[in-house]
């Protein structure tokens, strides 16, 4: 599970760099105006910002939910020593 998460995270963070590199090539080859380049770069970066914010939310919420589940499980199934 953890390995899949790491691969997905790496893909999400590497893909925008590759897309922006393609935009730079298109700009250099005069296939895009600078305005088009800037707009598309902004769209790519905005997607990364949204994904990063969602990942940060999950990182904050998930441990609390796991702790709550563990607490409920310990209440329902107490461990005796």
Residue pairs with C-beta under 8 A, 6 or more apart in sequence:
9 55
12 48
12 51
13 48
16 44
16 45
16 47
16 48
19 44
20 41
20 44
23 32
23 37
23 40
23 41
23 44
24 37
26 32
26 37
27 34
27 37
32 40
